[in-house]
Amino acid sequence: SLLSGRRYSIVISEETLLRNKNSLNGLGKAILKKNVIVKAKKCDVLWCFIEVEKLRGWVLKSDMWGVKKLETF
């Protein structure tokens, strides 16, 4: 099978901050640049928990392509 259950997304903003929690008050862990491919683990209304290389954290859903605006999982 060519399909898997893994979800991937791409950063579409010039830069976005990877945060330790799903809040604008969350501490920054890394800056992700445009076109970085990330693994989307779960998403709520505004935020997605992602993994890129060995880093995990939250990014704004509006800074990502590959996850629908109202989609949660």
C-alpha distances in whole Angstrom, upper triangle without the diagonal:
4,6,8,11,13,16,17,21,23,27,29,32,34,35,34,35,32,34,35,35,34,38,39,42,39,39,38,35,34,34,31,32,30,27,26,22,22,19,21,21,23,26,29,31,32,30,27,26,24,24,24,25,27,28,28,30,30,30,32,29,31,30,27,24,21,23,25,28,29,25,25,23
4,7,10,12,14,15,18,20,24,26,29,31,31,31,32,30,32,33,33,32,36,37,40,37,37,35,33,32,32,28,28,27,23,22,19,19,17,19,20,22,24,27,29,30,28,25,25,22,22,22,22,25,26,26,28,28,28,29,26,28,27,24,21,18,20,22,26,27,23,24,22
4,7,9,10,12,15,18,22,24,27,29,29,28,30,27,30,30,30,29,32,34,37,34,35,33,31,30,30,26,27,25,22,21,17,17,15,16,16,18,20,24,26,27,25,22,21,20,19,20,21,23,24,23,25,25,25,26,23,25,25,21,19,15,17,19,23,23,20,20,18
4,5,8,11,14,17,21,23,26,29,28,27,28,25,27,27,27,26,30,32,34,31,32,30,28,28,28,25,26,25,22,20,16,15,12,13,13,16,18,21,24,25,23,19,19,17,17,18,19,21,22,20,22,23,23,24,22,24,24,20,18,15,16,19,22,22,19,18,16
4,7,10,13,17,20,23,26,28,27,25,26,23,25,25,24,23,27,29,31,29,30,28,27,26,27,24,25,24,22,20,16,14,11,11,11,12,15,18,21,22,20,17,16,15,15,17,18,20,20,19,20,20,21,22,20,22,22,19,17,14,14,17,20,20,16,15,12
4,7,10,14,17,20,22,25,24,22,22,20,22,22,22,21,25,27,29,26,27,25,23,23,23,20,22,21,18,16,13,11,7,8,8,11,13,17,20,20,18,14,13,12,11,13,15,16,17,15,17,17,18,19,17,20,19,16,15,12,13,16,19,19,15,15,12
4,7,11,14,16,19,22,21,19,20,18,19,20,20,19,22,24,26,24,25,23,22,21,21,18,19,18,16,14,10,9,6,5,7,9,11,14,17,17,15,11,11,10,11,12,15,17,16,14,15,15,15,16,14,16,16,12,11,8,9,12,15,16,12,12,10
4,7,10,13,16,18,18,16,18,16,18,19,20,19,22,23,25,23,23,21,20,18,18,15,16,14,12,10,7,6,4,5,9,11,12,15,17,17,14,11,11,9,9,10,13,15,15,14,14,14,13,15,13,15,13,10,9,7,9,12,15,17,14,14,13
4,7,9,12,15,15,13,15,14,17,19,19,17,20,20,23,21,22,20,19,17,16,12,13,11,9,8,6,5,6,6,10,11,11,15,16,15,13,10,11,9,10,10,14,16,15,14,14,13,11,12,10,11,10,6,6,5,7,10,13,15,13,14,14
4,6,9,11,12,11,14,13,17,19,20,18,20,20,23,21,22,19,18,16,14,10,10,8,6,6,5,6,9,9,13,14,14,17,18,16,14,12,13,11,12,11,14,17,15,15,15,14,11,12,10,11,9,6,5,7,9,12,14,17,16,17,17
4,6,8,8,8,11,11,14,17,18,17,18,18,20,19,19,16,16,13,11,7,7,5,5,5,7,8,11,11,15,16,15,17,17,15,13,12,13,11,12,11,14,17,15,15,14,12,9,10,9,9,6,5,6,9,11,14,14,18,17,18,18
4,7,8,9,12,14,17,20,20,19,19,18,22,21,21,18,19,16,13,10,8,5,6,8,10,11,14,14,18,18,17,18,18,15,14,14,16,14,16,15,18,21,19,18,17,15,12,11,10,8,6,5,6,10,12,13,14,17,17,19,20
4,5,6,10,13,15,19,19,18,18,16,19,19,19,16,17,14,11,9,7,6,8,10,12,13,17,16,20,20,18,19,18,15,14,15,17,15,17,16,19,21,19,18,17,15,11,10,11,8,5,7,9,13,14,16,15,19,19,21,22
4,7,11,13,16,20,21,20,20,18,20,20,19,16,17,14,10,8,6,5,8,10,13,15,18,19,22,22,21,22,22,18,17,17,19,17,18,17,19,21,19,19,18,17,13,13,14,12,9,11,13,16,18,19,19,23,23,24,25
4,7,10,13,16,18,17,17,15,17,16,16,12,13,10,6,6,5,6,10,10,13,14,17,17,20,21,19,21,21,17,15,15,17,15,16,15,17,19,16,16,15,14,11,11,13,12,8,11,13,17,18,20,19,22,22,23,24
4,7,9,13,14,13,13,12,14,13,13,10,11,9,6,5,7,8,11,10,13,12,15,15,17,17,16,17,17,14,12,12,13,12,14,13,16,17,14,14,12,10,7,8,10,10,7,9,13,15,16,18,17,20,20,20,21
4,6,10,11,11,11,10,11,10,9,6,7,6,5,6,9,11,14,12,14,13,15,15,17,17,16,17,18,14,12,12,12,12,13,13,15,16,12,12,9,8,6,8,12,12,10,12,15,18,17,20,19,21,21,20,21
4,7,9,10,11,10,12,9,8,6,5,5,6,7,10,13,14,12,13,11,13,13,14,14,14,15,17,14,11,10,9,9,10,10,13,12,9,8,6,6,5,9,11,13,11,12,15,17,17,19,19,21,20,19,19
4,6,7,8,8,9,5,5,4,5,7,9,11,14,16,18,16,17,14,15,14,14,14,14,15,16,13,10,10,9,10,11,13,15,14,10,9,5,5,6,9,12,14,13,14,18,19,18,20,20,21,20,19,19
4,7,8,10,9,5,6,6,7,10,12,14,17,20,21,18,19,16,16,15,14,14,14,15,17,15,12,11,9,11,12,14,16,14,10,8,5,6,9,12,15,17,16,17,21,21,20,22,22,22,21,19,19
4,6,8,8,5,7,9,10,13,15,16,19,21,22,20,20,17,17,15,14,13,12,12,14,12,9,10,9,11,13,16,18,17,13,10,7,6,9,11,13,16,16,17,20,21,19,21,19,20,19,17,17
4,7,8,7,10,11,12,14,15,16,19,20,21,19,19,16,16,14,13,11,10,9,10,8,6,8,8,11,14,16,19,19,15,12,8,5,7,8,10,13,14,14,18,19,16,17,16,16,16,14,15
4,5,5,9,10,13,15,16,17,20,21,23,21,22,19,19,17,17,15,13,12,12,9,8,11,11,14,17,19,22,21,17,15,11,8,9,9,12,14,14,16,20,21,18,19,17,18,18,16,18
4,5,8,9,13,14,14,16,18,20,22,21,22,20,21,19,19,18,16,14,14,11,10,13,14,16,18,20,23,22,18,16,13,10,10,9,12,13,13,16,20,22,20,21,18,19,20,19,21
4,6,9,12,14,15,17,20,22,25,23,24,22,23,21,21,20,18,17,17,14,13,15,15,18,20,21,24,22,19,17,13,11,12,12,16,17,17,19,23,25,23,24,22,22,23,22,23
4,6,9,12,13,15,19,21,23,21,22,19,20,18,18,17,16,16,17,14,12,13,13,15,16,18,20,19,15,13,10,9,10,12,15,17,16,18,22,23,21,23,21,22,22,20,21
4,6,9,11,14,17,20,22,20,21,19,20,19,19,19,19,19,20,17,14,15,14,15,16,17,19,17,14,13,10,10,11,13,17,19,17,19,23,25,23,25,24,25,25,23,23
4,6,8,11,14,17,19,17,19,17,18,18,18,19,18,19,20,17,14,15,13,14,14,14,16,15,12,11,9,9,10,12,16,17,15,17,21,23,22,24,23,25,24,23,23
4,7,10,13,17,18,15,17,15,16,17,17,18,18,20,21,18,15,15,13,12,12,12,13,12,8,9,8,9,11,14,17,18,16,17,21,22,22,25,24,26,25,23,23
4,6,10,13,15,12,14,13,15,16,17,19,19,21,22,19,16,15,14,12,12,10,12,11,8,10,9,10,10,13,16,17,14,15,19,21,21,24,23,26,25,24,24
4,7,10,12,11,13,13,16,16,18,19,19,21,22,18,16,15,15,13,13,11,13,14,11,12,11,11,10,12,15,15,12,14,17,19,20,22,22,25,24,24,24
4,7,9,7,10,10,13,14,16,18,18,20,20,17,15,14,13,11,11,9,12,13,11,12,11,11,9,11,13,14,10,11,13,16,17,20,20,23,22,22,22
4,7,6,10,11,15,16,19,20,20,22,22,19,17,16,16,14,14,12,14,16,14,15,15,15,12,13,15,14,10,11,13,16,18,20,21,24,23,24,24
4,6,9,11,15,16,19,20,19,22,22,19,17,16,17,15,15,13,16,18,17,17,17,16,13,13,14,13,9,9,11,14,16,18,19,22,22,23,24
4,6,9,13,14,18,20,19,22,22,20,18,16,17,14,15,12,14,18,16,17,17,17,14,15,14,14,11,9,9,12,14,17,19,22,21,22,22
4,6,10,12,15,17,18,21,22,19,17,15,15,12,11,8,11,14,13,14,14,14,12,14,14,15,11,10,10,12,15,18,19,22,21,21,21
4,7,9,13,15,16,19,21,19,16,13,13,10,9,7,10,13,13,13,14,14,13,15,14,15,12,10,10,10,13,16,18,21,19,19,19
4,6,9,12,13,16,18,17,14,10,10,6,6,5,8,11,10,10,11,11,11,13,12,14,12,9,10,10,12,15,17,19,17,17,16
4,6,9,11,15,17,17,14,10,9,5,5,6,9,11,11,9,11,11,12,14,13,16,14,11,12,10,11,15,17,18,16,15,13
4,6,8,11,14,13,10,7,6,5,7,9,12,13,12,10,10,10,10,12,10,13,13,10,11,9,9,12,14,15,12,11,10
4,7,11,14,14,11,7,6,5,7,11,13,13,12,9,10,10,11,13,12,16,16,13,14,12,11,14,16,16,13,11,8
4,7,10,11,9,6,5,7,10,13,17,17,15,11,11,9,11,12,11,14,15,13,14,12,10,12,13,13,10,7,5
4,7,8,6,4,6,9,12,15,19,19,17,13,11,9,9,10,8,11,13,11,13,11,8,10,10,10,7,5,5
4,6,5,6,9,12,15,18,22,22,19,16,13,10,11,10,9,12,14,13,15,14,11,11,10,8,7,5,7
4,6,8,12,14,18,21,24,25,22,18,16,12,12,10,8,10,13,13,15,14,11,10,8,6,7,6,10
4,7,10,13,17,19,23,23,20,17,14,10,9,6,5,7,10,11,13,14,11,11,8,9,10,9,12
4,7,9,13,15,19,19,16,13,10,6,6,5,5,8,9,10,12,13,10,12,10,11,10,9,11
4,6,10,12,16,16,14,10,8,5,6,6,6,10,10,9,11,11,9,11,11,12,10,9,9
4,7,10,14,13,11,7,5,4,7,9,9,13,12,11,14,13,12,14,15,15,13,11,10
4,7,10,11,8,6,6,6,7,10,10,14,12,10,13,12,12,15,16,17,15,13,12
4,7,7,6,4,7,9,10,13,14,17,15,13,15,14,15,18,19,21,18,17,15
4,6,5,7,9,11,11,15,15,18,15,13,15,15,16,20,21,23,21,20,18
4,6,8,11,14,15,18,19,21,18,17,18,18,19,23,25,26,24,23,21
4,7,10,14,15,19,20,23,20,19,21,21,21,25,26,28,25,23,22
4,7,10,12,16,17,20,17,17,19,19,19,23,24,25,23,21,20
4,7,10,13,15,18,16,15,18,18,17,21,21,22,20,18,17
4,7,10,12,15,14,14,17,17,16,19,19,20,18,16,16
4,7,9,12,11,11,15,15,14,16,16,17,16,14,14
4,6,9,7,8,12,13,12,14,14,15,15,14,15
4,5,6,7,11,13,11,12,11,13,13,13,15
4,5,5,8,9,7,9,7,10,10,10,12
4,5,8,10,9,9,8,11,12,13,16
4,7,10,10,12,11,14,14,15,17
4,7,7,9,10,13,12,14,15
4,6,8,10,13,12,14,15
4,7,9,12,10,12,13
4,7,8,7,9,10
4,6,5,8,11
4,6,9,12
4,7,10
4,7
4
